[in-house]
Amino acid sequence: MANEKTAYQEKLEAQLEEIEAQMKKWRAKLNQLRADARIEAERQLDGLEQQRDNVRKQLNELRESSGDTWENMKSSVDDALNDLKQSFNNVMDRMR
C-alpha cells in the first residue's frame, strides 16, 4: 500500500508541475497583451494559482496521512486536481 501511495503522490506531483510550467509560460506572456486583456488574464491566472495551492495543500495532507486515511482522501484530491485541470484548460482556451 505504501508503494501505491508513493506512486499516486508522484503522479499528482508530475501533473501539478506540468500545470505550473504552463501557468508560468502564460504569465510571462502577459506583458504582450493589451492592458485590459492583461488585467483579465492576471485575474484568471491568480484564480488558477489559488486552485493549485488548494491541490498542493491537499497533497501535503495526503503525504502526512497514514494507513487507510490516504485512501479516503484520494477522491477529494482527485476532484480538486480535476477541477484545476478543467479551469486551467478553460483559461488557456480563452487566452489563445
Helices and strands as residue ranges (DSSP letters): H 2-29, G 30-32, H 35-64, H 69-95
